[in-house]
Amino acid sequence: MNTTSSNATVIAVGNQKGGTGKSTVTVHLAAALGLAGKRCLIIDLDPASGSTKHLGVPVDSFAGTLELLTGDDAIESLVITKDMPQGVSLIPSRPQLSEIEVQLSRYMDRSRLLDRAIEEASATYDFVLLDTGPSAGFATTVAAYAAAQWFLLTAFPHPLSLAGLDEAFRDIADVRRLRNPNLEVLGVLLNNVDGRARKLRNQVEATLASIAPGRLFRTFITQAVAIPESSGRGCTVFQLHGGQQTRTAHQFLDLACEIVHRITNRDAFLAGTLPAGATTHDENTSMKLVA
């Protein structure tokens, strides 16, 4: 059971299937929240280092998640803030994180690995975003499930991606029963959506509505050249010249609004009685994100 006390909102982002854009969503959600004045910490828990690479941090150049979870390093000594999006800090990952299992004591409870980090982060950050690996049995993924308050599931509008979601929902149910009864599904985000494939998207949305009624986000992220362009430059679309005016940027701002709306009205959301409310950003007031 998760006994961590935290003032920060802790959101794990993932899917049991790789290649669903979870790192892209993680860094852009953090950037969107950062533009609204929220302080966000990304902890990259995937040995593939998706968030780390997307934000332009050279892999193997910094200590990061491995030291955070296996040593006594303070968050302050591990976070990267230089060249990050506004309001965003990163604890990077590197391939050596895959060796964490052999570095942990065999007596250590894997589900408690993030407790110290979350407790420490709560003094500084409003949101902690956990970019998880695709393997549910990996130590850092187990820790993310146990420490998070919310789980944001990313999916492509494709049958294989939906299969990963089904597995993820089963894992979340097991975690709620055995380790963290406070973990809730924040929502399912359709990512990399081809605007021309409306029929397929409608089929996927209907399937998700039956699996997880009320959890599909109204916002979806369409295919756009701005995303691979920003990743190639080691930044978010918000940091590109004119990037804040792109459709992709507006979609992530809308997603951030939806998320804050659900978290702020937690009881109504979980009861299925939450009105849609103001779930789109307001350009004149830099988004209606502060509830």
LINGI-V757442 format. One record per pair of residues at least 12 apart in sequence whose C-alpha atoms are under 7 Angstrom apart, sorted by the first residue. I is the first residue (numbers start at 0). GAP is how many residues later the second one is. Records with the same first field share a line. If there is no record, write none. Layout:
I=GAP + GAP
This chain:
0=177 + 178 + 179 + 180
1=144 + 145 + 177 + 178
3=111 + 115
4=114
5=112 + 113 + 116
6=115
7=114 + 117 + 118 + 119 + 120
8=117 + 118 + 119 + 140
9=117 + 118 + 119 + 138 + 139 + 140
10=117 + 118 + 119 + 137 + 138 + 139 + 140 + 141
11=117 + 118 + 119 + 120 + 132 + 136 + 138 + 139 + 140
12=13 + 117 + 118 + 119 + 138 + 139 + 140
13=117 + 118 + 138 + 139 + 140
14=119 + 138 + 139 + 149 + 150 + 153
15=118 + 119 + 120 + 148 + 149 + 151 + 152
16=117 + 144 + 147
17=116
19=134 + 135 + 136
20=133 + 170
21=132
22=27 + 28 + 108
25=103 + 105
26=24
27=208 + 224
28=223 + 227
29=58
30=54 + 55 + 57
31=220 + 221 + 224
32=223
33=52 + 53 + 54
34=51 + 52
35=250 + 251 + 253
36=50
37=49 + 88
38=48 + 49 + 86 + 87 + 88
39=47 + 48 + 49 + 85 + 86 + 87 + 88
40=47 + 48 + 49 + 84 + 86 + 87 + 88
41=47 + 48 + 49 + 86 + 87 + 88
42=22 + 47 + 48 + 49 + 86 + 87 + 88
43=21 + 47 + 48 + 49 + 86 + 87 + 88
44=20 + 48 + 85 + 86 + 87 + 88 + 95
45=47 + 85 + 86 + 87
46=46 + 47 + 48 + 49 + 50 + 51
47=46 + 47
48=44 + 45
51=40 + 41
52=181
53=177 + 180 + 181
54=29 + 179 + 180 + 181
55=177 + 178 + 179
58=35
59=34
62=15
63=14 + 27 + 28 + 29
64=26 + 27 + 28
65=31 + 34
68=44 + 45
69=34
74=42
77=13
78=12
100=38
109=29 + 32 + 33
110=31 + 32 + 35
111=31
112=30
113=29 + 33
114=32
129=14
131=12
144=30
145=33 + 34
147=35
148=33 + 34 + 35
149=33 + 34 + 35 + 36
150=33 + 34 + 35
151=33 + 34 + 35 + 36
152=34 + 35 + 36
153=34 + 35 + 36 + 37
154=34 + 35 + 36
155=34 + 35 + 36 + 37
156=33 + 36 + 44 + 47
185=29
186=28 + 29 + 30
187=27 + 28 + 29
188=27 + 28 + 31
189=30 + 31
190=29 + 30 + 31
191=29 + 30 + 31
192=28 + 29 + 30
193=28 + 29
194=27
213=58
218=32 + 35 + 36
219=31
220=27 + 30
223=24
236=12
252=28
253=25 + 26 + 27
256=22 + 23 + 24 + 31 + 32
257=21
259=29
260=18
263=27
